[in-house]
Amino acid sequence: MGSHEIIEWILYGIFGLIVLPIVVFGFVKTGKKRMLALMTAGVLCLMFGSFLMSQPDDEDIKAQIQENVAAVKPYLAKEFPGEKWTISTVPFQKDEYQHVNPYFITVVFQNEPDAAYEYNVNRNGRVELVGFSSKSDYHEFNHLEK
C-alpha cells in the first residue's frame, strides 16, 4: 500500500468520525440546528469528494511521464552530444515501486553503465538532475551537470 492509499484511508476515517456524527446530530435536532448540521455535513462531503476527484489517476500519471521523457531526450542530446543512453521510468503500478516518485526519469549512459542519473522536469518545463547513484562505491560520475 502506497502513501496515497494511506492518505485516502485516513481521510475515510476522518470522514466517518466527523461527518457521520454531524448527520446523526442533524436528524436528532430540529429547526436551525438541523439545517446547520446538514449543511456542514454537505459542505464536508463536497470538500472530500472534490479532493478525491482531483487526484491523478494512472492514465494522467502515464501521460505526464511521457511528457517528461519527451522533454529529457532533447535535453540530453543538447548537454551530451554524441553520447548514447538508455531511459527508464518507474513501474509505479507495481506494489514494490509505489513509494518511488513516478515522475523521475532514470538515465544510464552507455559509456558509464554502472551509474544511473535521475532527472525531473519542473513545473516550468526545465529539466533538472535530481539524483545519481552507482553500483560501486568508488565511482566518478562523468555526466554530472556543470
Protein Blocks (a to p, Z undefined) as FASTA:
>chain_A
ZZklmmmmmmmmmmmmmmmmmmmmmmmpgcjllmmmmmmmmmmmmmmmmmmmmpccfklm
mmmmmmmmmmmmmmmmmmmghiacddddddfkbmklmmpcfkbccdddfklmkbccdddd
dfkopacdfbdcdfbfbdcdfkbcZZ
